[in-house]
Amino acid sequence: MISDHAMVRLADYPILAELARRRTKAVRLDRRACRYVYETGLSEIDPARIGAAERQLIAELGISHEHDG
């Protein structure tokens, strides 16, 4: 299991970067912060826009990206 303190480069995850841009100018976040950003903003994102790598990160963080549109 990957530590919550492991850093994630926002440039590698466009949806995360888009959501995080509203809250920070950081270019990297720890996984705990990523979880928060996704949990508070993912419902605004069309699931079809989420690429495979980002879906994997979302799953690793334990977040459901399925939501009603």
Buried (B, 14 or more C-beta within 10 A) or exposed (E): EEEEEEBBEBEEBBBBBBBBEEEEEEEEBBBEBBBBBBBEBBEEBEEEEBEEEBEEBBEEBEBEBEEEE
